[in-house]
Amino acid sequence: ERPCFREYQYTSKILDPDIDTENDDYFVMICELDPEDDIKDESNWIKANPIVATYPEGMESLRAALKVALEVPEKMRSFLTKNMNRWVDQKDNGYMNMTKWRACSGDIPDLQGMSVYLGLDLSMTTDLTSVGYVAVQEGFYYVGQHSFMPEARAKEKMATDKVLYDLWKEMGYITYTAGEAVDYQRVEQWIIEFIHKHRFRPQEIVYDKWNALHLAQRLESKGLTTVEMPQRINHLSLPTKSFRENVYEGKVIHGDDPVLTWAINNAITKIDPQENIMLDKAKSKQRIDPIAAVINAYARAMYFGNSGRVDLNEHFGSGNFSF
């Protein structure tokens, strides 16, 4: 516990008539919302703001702060603590409003001719590994993923993760690879087949150097462009926020992929004092690899996707497009 919270607990006891705690050296005044109070009910605000809530400009400033907090989850903690004087549990917040995510379900068009970015999230070889894609067209982001699971570990993972990997495999969203560990050559093969099947050349393949460097080098040797994305909060905060904002604005279309939806529902964020965020694998109770892969791809697509265009005749007719 922090010193300020310990002091708050002690002074609260002084004010509580049901607790026999007295200290004549203290003058205690605690202005805060009660736990059951609705923060949207303006009549409650006077409890935490005995001065600010008594004049029009003060009320308008509180309304503006609440509006921002409701739209941007990272701001809610600051609003509750600084404007409503509530102590907030420091657990990280869920990443996505799932109602808004589900509202973005739609058909994924033919990727041919679109600016397509691939993202890699290669976790431990015995766990889920994911390839995400972000295709950009006319200001919309069409996203999806494909994941890989060692076949020998699938039953164990279904029991621990409590999800039906077998069903998702049958639906075509997951591939089992032979053995106890994910076969990264099979991941490479899937990427090449995916590119050929949909007749596009990815603008970039975005990867985390820590566990995907070898695969990135192999893909680069085949004439594909690979870009490292450091998995640090200062690199990932803007794309992580921007992706969510585009979901809320209806500019992301996800094709109702159940694996991606499951991963986003699992995702929580960690936040630094400057309100930078990134997805937190350590604290997410279940796997988030599919959305992490999509965010890696989106981190580049958000900057370059709307300006880049694919010249298919040039790419498919050139000697560089061969595997």
C-alpha positions as CSV (number, residue, x, y, z in Angstrom):
1,E,0.0,0.0,0.0
2,R,1.1,3.5,-0.7
3,P,1.6,6.1,2.1
4,C,-1.3,8.3,0.8
5,F,-3.7,5.5,0.8
6,R,-2.7,4.4,4.3
7,E,-3.4,8.0,5.4
8,Y,-6.7,8.0,3.7
9,Q,-7.7,4.8,5.4
10,Y,-6.7,6.2,8.8
11,T,-8.5,9.5,8.4
12,S,-11.6,7.7,7.1
13,K,-11.7,5.8,10.4
14,I,-11.6,9.0,12.3
15,L,-14.7,10.2,10.5
16,D,-16.5,6.9,10.8
17,P,-18.8,7.0,13.9
18,D,-18.9,3.2,14.0
19,I,-15.2,3.0,14.5
20,D,-13.5,3.9,17.8
21,T,-10.7,6.0,16.4
22,E,-10.0,9.5,17.7
23,N,-7.2,12.0,17.1
24,D,-7.7,15.6,18.2
25,D,-4.6,16.6,16.3
26,Y,-6.3,16.0,12.9
27,F,-8.8,18.1,11.1
28,V,-10.3,15.8,8.5
29,M,-12.4,16.7,5.5
30,I,-12.7,14.1,2.7
31,C,-14.6,15.2,-0.4
32,E,-15.3,12.1,-2.6
33,L,-18.0,10.2,-4.4
34,D,-19.6,7.3,-2.5
35,P,-18.9,3.9,-4.0
36,E,-22.4,3.5,-5.3
37,D,-22.6,6.9,-7.0
38,D,-23.1,7.2,-10.7
39,I,-20.3,9.3,-12.1
40,K,-22.6,10.5,-14.9
41,D,-25.1,11.9,-12.5
42,E,-24.1,15.6,-12.1
43,S,-26.0,15.9,-8.8
44,N,-23.3,13.7,-7.3
45,W,-20.4,15.9,-8.4
46,I,-20.8,18.4,-5.5
47,K,-19.6,15.7,-3.1
48,A,-16.1,15.6,-4.7
49,N,-16.1,19.2,-5.9
50,P,-17.5,21.5,-3.2
51,I,-16.2,24.6,-5.0
52,V,-15.8,23.7,-8.7
53,A,-19.4,22.2,-8.9
54,T,-21.0,25.5,-7.6
55,Y,-20.5,27.6,-10.7
56,P,-21.2,27.1,-14.4
57,E,-17.7,27.2,-15.7
58,G,-16.6,24.6,-13.2
59,M,-19.5,22.3,-14.1
60,E,-18.6,22.7,-17.8
61,S,-15.0,21.7,-17.1
62,L,-16.2,18.5,-15.3
63,R,-18.5,17.7,-18.2
64,A,-15.7,18.1,-20.7
65,A,-13.4,15.9,-18.6
66,L,-16.0,13.2,-18.3
67,K,-16.7,13.2,-22.0
68,V,-13.1,12.6,-22.8
69,A,-12.8,9.9,-20.1
70,L,-15.8,8.0,-21.6
71,E,-14.3,8.1,-25.0
72,V,-10.7,7.3,-24.1
73,P,-10.3,4.6,-21.4
74,E,-6.8,5.7,-20.4
75,K,-8.3,9.0,-19.3
76,M,-11.0,7.4,-17.0
77,R,-8.5,6.6,-14.2
78,S,-7.3,10.2,-14.2
79,F,-10.9,11.5,-14.2
80,L,-11.9,9.3,-11.2
81,T,-8.9,10.2,-9.1
82,K,-8.5,13.9,-9.9
83,N,-12.0,15.0,-10.5
84,M,-14.1,12.6,-8.4
85,N,-11.5,11.8,-5.7
86,R,-12.0,8.1,-6.0
87,W,-9.3,5.6,-5.2
88,V,-8.8,3.3,-8.2
89,D,-7.5,-0.2,-8.2
90,Q,-4.4,-0.1,-10.4
91,K,-5.3,-3.2,-12.4
92,D,-5.0,-2.5,-16.1
93,N,-8.1,-1.8,-18.2
94,G,-9.6,-4.0,-20.9
95,Y,-8.4,-2.8,-24.3
96,M,-11.6,-2.8,-26.4
97,N,-15.3,-2.0,-26.1
98,M,-16.5,-5.3,-27.5
99,T,-19.9,-4.0,-28.6
100,K,-18.1,-1.5,-30.9
101,W,-15.8,-4.3,-32.1
102,R,-18.6,-6.6,-33.0
103,A,-20.3,-3.7,-34.9
104,C,-17.3,-3.7,-37.2
105,S,-18.0,-7.2,-38.6
106,G,-18.3,-7.2,-42.3
107,D,-17.1,-8.9,-45.5
108,I,-13.4,-8.7,-46.4
109,P,-13.1,-7.8,-50.1
110,D,-10.5,-9.2,-52.5
111,L,-7.1,-8.1,-51.3
112,Q,-5.7,-7.8,-54.8
113,G,-4.9,-4.2,-55.5
114,M,-5.0,-3.1,-51.9
115,S,-2.1,-1.9,-49.7
116,V,-1.5,-5.0,-47.5
117,Y,0.7,-5.2,-44.4
118,L,1.5,-8.4,-42.5
119,G,2.4,-8.6,-38.9
120,L,4.1,-11.5,-37.1
121,D,3.7,-12.4,-33.4
122,L,5.9,-15.5,-32.9
123,S,5.5,-16.4,-29.2
124,M,7.1,-19.4,-27.5
125,T,7.3,-22.3,-29.8
126,T,4.9,-24.3,-27.7
127,D,2.2,-21.7,-27.7
128,L,0.0,-19.9,-30.2
129,T,1.8,-18.1,-33.0
130,S,0.0,-15.6,-35.2
131,V,0.2,-13.8,-38.5
132,G,-2.0,-10.7,-38.8
133,Y,-2.9,-8.6,-41.9
134,V,-4.1,-5.1,-42.4
135,A,-5.3,-4.2,-45.9
136,V,-6.1,-0.5,-46.6
137,Q,-8.5,0.9,-49.1
138,E,-10.2,4.3,-49.2
139,G,-9.6,5.0,-45.5
140,F,-10.9,1.6,-44.3
141,Y,-8.7,-1.0,-42.6
142,Y,-9.6,-4.7,-43.4
143,V,-8.0,-6.9,-40.8
144,G,-7.6,-10.6,-40.1
145,Q,-5.3,-13.2,-38.8
146,H,-4.2,-16.8,-39.0
147,S,-2.7,-18.7,-36.1
148,F,-0.6,-21.8,-35.5
149,M,-0.6,-24.3,-32.7
150,P,1.6,-27.4,-32.1
151,E,-0.7,-30.4,-32.7
152,A,0.8,-32.4,-29.9
153,R,0.0,-29.6,-27.4
154,A,-3.5,-28.8,-28.8
155,K,-5.6,-30.9,-26.3
156,E,-3.6,-29.6,-23.4
157,K,-4.0,-26.0,-24.6
158,M,-7.8,-26.5,-25.0
159,A,-8.0,-27.6,-21.4
160,T,-5.9,-24.7,-20.0
161,D,-7.2,-22.0,-22.3
162,K,-10.8,-23.3,-22.3
163,V,-11.4,-22.6,-26.0
164,L,-12.1,-24.9,-28.9
165,Y,-9.0,-24.8,-31.0
166,D,-10.2,-27.9,-32.8
167,L,-13.3,-26.0,-34.0
168,W,-11.3,-23.0,-35.1
169,K,-8.9,-25.3,-36.9
170,E,-11.9,-26.8,-38.8
171,M,-13.1,-23.3,-39.6
172,G,-9.8,-22.4,-41.1
173,Y,-8.6,-19.8,-38.6
174,I,-5.9,-22.0,-37.1
175,T,-3.3,-24.5,-38.5
176,Y,-1.9,-27.3,-36.4
177,T,1.8,-28.0,-37.0
178,A,3.3,-31.4,-36.4
179,G,5.1,-32.1,-33.1
180,E,5.5,-30.4,-29.8
181,A,6.6,-26.9,-31.2
182,V,5.3,-24.6,-33.8
183,D,7.1,-25.2,-37.1
184,Y,8.1,-21.8,-38.3
185,Q,8.8,-23.2,-41.8
186,R,5.1,-24.0,-41.9
187,V,4.4,-20.4,-40.9
188,E,6.6,-19.2,-43.7
189,Q,4.9,-21.6,-46.2
190,W,1.4,-20.3,-45.1
191,I,2.5,-16.7,-45.7
192,I,3.8,-17.5,-49.2
193,E,0.6,-19.4,-50.0
194,F,-1.6,-16.6,-48.6
195,I,0.2,-14.0,-50.8
196,H,-0.2,-16.2,-54.0
197,K,-3.8,-17.1,-53.2
198,H,-4.9,-13.5,-52.9
199,R,-2.5,-12.1,-55.6
200,F,-1.0,-9.3,-53.7
201,R,2.5,-8.3,-52.7
202,P,2.7,-7.1,-49.1
203,Q,4.0,-3.6,-48.6
204,E,5.9,-4.8,-45.5
205,I,6.0,-7.7,-43.1
206,V,6.4,-6.3,-39.6
207,Y,8.1,-8.4,-36.9
208,D,9.5,-8.5,-33.4
209,K,13.2,-9.1,-33.6
210,W,13.2,-11.0,-30.3
211,N,11.6,-14.2,-31.7
212,A,11.0,-13.7,-35.4
213,L,14.3,-12.5,-36.8
214,H,15.2,-15.8,-38.5
215,L,11.8,-16.0,-40.2
216,A,12.1,-12.4,-41.2
217,Q,15.5,-13.0,-42.8
218,R,14.1,-16.0,-44.7
219,L,11.2,-13.9,-46.0
220,E,13.6,-11.1,-46.9
221,S,15.7,-13.5,-48.9
222,K,12.6,-14.2,-51.0
223,G,12.4,-10.5,-52.0
224,L,9.9,-9.4,-49.5
225,T,10.3,-6.2,-47.4
226,T,10.5,-6.8,-43.6
227,V,10.5,-4.1,-40.9
228,E,11.3,-4.6,-37.2
229,M,8.7,-3.2,-34.8
230,P,10.3,-2.9,-31.3
231,Q,7.9,-4.1,-28.6
232,R,8.2,-1.0,-26.5
233,I,5.5,1.2,-25.2
234,N,6.8,4.3,-26.9
235,H,6.7,2.5,-30.3
236,L,3.3,0.8,-29.8
237,S,1.2,3.4,-28.0
238,L,0.1,5.5,-30.9
239,P,-0.9,2.5,-33.2
240,T,-2.6,0.7,-30.3
241,K,-4.7,3.8,-29.6
242,S,-5.2,4.7,-33.2
243,F,-6.5,1.1,-34.0
244,R,-9.0,1.3,-31.3
245,E,-10.2,4.8,-32.4
246,N,-10.7,3.5,-35.9
247,V,-12.7,0.6,-34.6
248,Y,-14.9,3.1,-32.6
249,E,-15.4,5.1,-35.8
250,G,-16.3,2.1,-37.8
251,K,-13.3,2.3,-40.1
252,V,-12.0,-1.3,-39.2
253,I,-13.7,-4.3,-40.8
254,H,-12.7,-7.7,-39.3
255,G,-14.8,-10.4,-41.1
256,D,-16.1,-11.8,-37.8
257,D,-13.0,-13.9,-37.2
258,P,-13.7,-15.7,-33.9
259,V,-10.0,-16.1,-33.0
260,L,-9.3,-12.4,-33.4
261,T,-12.4,-11.5,-31.5
262,W,-11.4,-13.9,-28.7
263,A,-7.9,-12.4,-28.5
264,I,-9.2,-8.8,-28.4
265,N,-11.6,-9.7,-25.7
266,N,-8.6,-11.1,-23.7
267,A,-6.4,-8.0,-24.2
268,I,-5.7,-5.6,-21.5
269,T,-3.3,-2.7,-21.6
270,K,-0.5,-1.4,-19.5
271,I,-0.2,2.4,-19.2
272,D,2.7,4.6,-18.2
273,P,2.5,7.9,-16.3
274,Q,2.3,9.8,-19.7
275,E,-0.8,7.6,-20.6
276,N,1.1,5.7,-23.3
277,I,-0.3,2.2,-23.7
278,M,0.5,-1.1,-25.2
279,L,-1.1,-4.6,-24.9
280,D,0.2,-6.4,-21.9
281,K,0.9,-10.1,-22.5
282,A,2.1,-10.7,-19.0
283,K,-1.2,-9.6,-17.4
284,S,-3.7,-10.8,-20.0
285,K,-5.1,-13.9,-18.5
286,Q,-5.5,-15.6,-22.0
287,R,-3.7,-15.3,-25.3
288,I,-3.6,-12.1,-27.2
289,D,-1.2,-13.1,-30.0
290,P,-3.6,-12.6,-32.9
291,I,-4.4,-9.0,-32.0
292,A,-0.7,-8.3,-31.2
293,A,0.1,-9.5,-34.8
294,V,-2.6,-7.2,-36.2
295,I,-1.3,-4.3,-34.2
296,N,2.2,-4.9,-35.5
297,A,0.9,-4.7,-39.1
298,Y,-1.3,-1.7,-38.3
299,A,1.6,0.2,-36.8
300,R,3.0,0.6,-40.4
301,A,-0.3,0.6,-42.3
302,M,-1.6,3.6,-40.3
303,Y,1.3,5.7,-41.7
304,F,1.7,4.4,-45.2
305,G,-1.3,2.4,-46.1
306,N,-3.6,5.1,-47.4
307,S,-0.9,6.5,-49.7
308,G,0.6,3.3,-51.0
309,R,-0.9,1.6,-54.1
310,V,0.0,-1.7,-55.6
311,D,1.0,-1.9,-59.3
312,L,0.2,-5.5,-59.9
313,N,1.6,-5.6,-63.4
314,E,4.9,-4.3,-62.1
315,H,5.0,-6.7,-59.2
316,F,3.9,-9.9,-60.9
317,G,5.8,-9.2,-64.0
318,S,9.1,-8.4,-62.3
319,G,11.8,-10.8,-61.6
320,N,11.7,-9.8,-58.0
321,F,8.3,-11.5,-57.4
322,S,9.4,-15.1,-57.2
323,F,9.6,-17.6,-54.3
